[in-house]
Amino acid sequence: MSSFTKYRIGMNDKLHEILKLNKPLYDLIVQASRLGILDYYIGAGCIAQTVWNYQLGLDLTYGITDVDFVYFNDVDLALELESPVFQVDIVNQARVHLWYRDYFGYDIEPYVSVEHAISTWPTTATAVGVRLCGLELAVYAPFGLEDVFDMVVRPNKAKITEEIYNGKAEKWTSKWAGLTVVPW
């Protein structure tokens, strides 16, 4: 049994507390809430990696190379989020199918919502998006938060290939000791 089972109750609240401690990331979460866009999330690796850093006693920005700001809008928007610490990747999920083949080598069907897109992200621990709704943290985590808090890397085979998954798992285990990687 994981030593982190105490977070099972109130995981969203605990996640919010931890994210607030990662000041550069939380500043972006606050910035994003002021853009006036309703259908967006900040998510992926930066969320799980902040939790892992917290649990391992590391600097909360350790190993985080970018922050994903994803939104869904059939009309292109000129969005800007700036961070002195992280690269911010802003992606309209309504357009991903247009460039996916060039980047990953195979076609995908268009996403129908930002939640649909997050549901296909490569691992269950990184298929997480957050946004502020007033003072509350709204969390979209189609696989729950257990793998995030239990430090489990599990493939989400909806879109990812085994090669991409294994590359991510290898990179992450070199940075975060104690991760449990579920084989493909």
Secondary structure, DSSP 4 states (H G I P E B T S, - for coil): --TTGGGSTTHHHHHHHHHHHSHHHHHHHHHHHTS--SSEEEETHHHHHHHHHHHHT--TTTT--EEEEEE--SS--------SSSEEEEEETTSHHHHHHHHHSS--PPPSSHHHHHTTSSBTTT--EEEEETTEEEEE-TT-SHHHHHTEE-B-TTT--HHHHHHHHHHHHHHSTTPEEPP-
